[in-house]
Amino acid sequence: MLKVPNINLGLIAVIFVLLVVSISVACAHQPRLVIGDNASNDNPIVIQNPEVSQAFYGELQGQSNYYQIKSDNQFKFYLNLLVPASPGIPPDFISAQVLDSSGNVILTLDGTNSTWNSYFEEFGGDYYLKGPETKADLPAGTYYIKIFNTANQGKYSIAIGEEESFPLDETMKALVTIPLLKEQIFGKPVPTLFFEFLGIIIAFGSTLVLFALLLMSRKSKEITQLTVTLNSMVKPVIWLGIAITTIVWLYVMYKNPFNIEGIVNTILLVVLIIFNWYIGSKLAKTEFGKLPLISMTVFIILWLIYTYLAIALI
C-alpha cells in the first residue's frame, strides 16, 4: 500500500494558498477584455457591479465606444482613463463623457487637455499613461460612458469603481485574461513567447510522459523498470528545457524586474529546478510498490502554475 506523506499534501496547500494570495493582493482591478465587441450606442458594454474595481480594455476602431451602467440604488461612481505605454508607439489619448438615460452629459473627462502620468501596473508588469479621473455619488438609474478621441482610433483602458474585490474565480479568470491583454493591447514579442513555450514544452512535456508511465507502474513491474530506464534517457532533455525556460525568464525579468508576479514566478522557477533534481534522483531508485507519486503530482502542479504565470508576464 502506497504511503502518502503529510508533508507533501501540506506543501500543495501552502503553495496554492500563497500564490492565490499573492495574485489577489497584487491585482488592483478585475480585468475585462472587450476588444472586438461592438460597443455602439445601441449595443453598449454592460458594466456589472460599478462600485467594484474593474479595468476594461478596448479599442476605438472608427467610432466611439459606449458602456452602460444600470443601478437600482445610489452608488459611488469612479472613472479613470488610461492608455497603454508601448515603446515606439505614440499613445492615443482618449476622452470620456458620462450621460444619463436621456443622453444629457453629466460628467466630462477631457483627455486632450489633461496631464497623463506614467503608471506601472504591478500584477501584469505593464506600463500605462494615466489620465483624468472623476468621482461622484450618482442616484439610481441608467448611465452611459462614451469613450472617444479626435480620430476614434487607438487602444485604451478605463478603470471603474474603487472597491477592491478579487475572489478566487476572478483570480483564475485573470490568469487567462492577462496573457490575451499582453498580446492584443501591448503587442508582446512573439520570439520571447516562442522560446519560453519551447522550453516549457520540452521540460514539462517530458515530465508528463514520465508521470503517465509512473501512474501505469502501479500495476506492473515491467513498466516500473521502463520508467526508470526512460528517466535516465530523458533527464538531459528535461534539463535542456529548464535551461531554455530559465534563460528566457531571466531576460523577461531583466526587462521588468520589479513586478510582484514576476518575483513570485522566479521563486517558483527555483523551486521547480530543485524539485526536478529531487524527482530525478527518486525515479532513478524507483522500485515497484515504492513510487514517488505524490512528489511527482506536486511537481506537475508547480509546472502548471508556473506556465500560467509566465504567460501572464511575457
Secondary structure, DSSP 8 states (H G I E B T S, - for coil): -----HHHHHHHHHHHHHHHHHHHHH--SEEEE-TTS---SSS-EEESSTTB-EEEEEEEESS-EEEEEEESS-EEEEEEEEEE--TT------EEEEE-TTS-EEEEE-STTS--EEEEETTTTEEEEEEEEEEEEE-SEEEEEEEE-SS-EEEEEEEE--B----HHHHHHHHHHHHHHHHHTS---HHHHHHHHHHHHHHHHHHHHHHHHHHHGGG-HHHHHHHHHHHHHHHHHHHHHHHHHHHHHHHHHHHSTT-HHHHHHHHHHHHHHHHHHHHHHHHHT-BTTB--HHHHHHHHHHHHHHHHHHHHH-
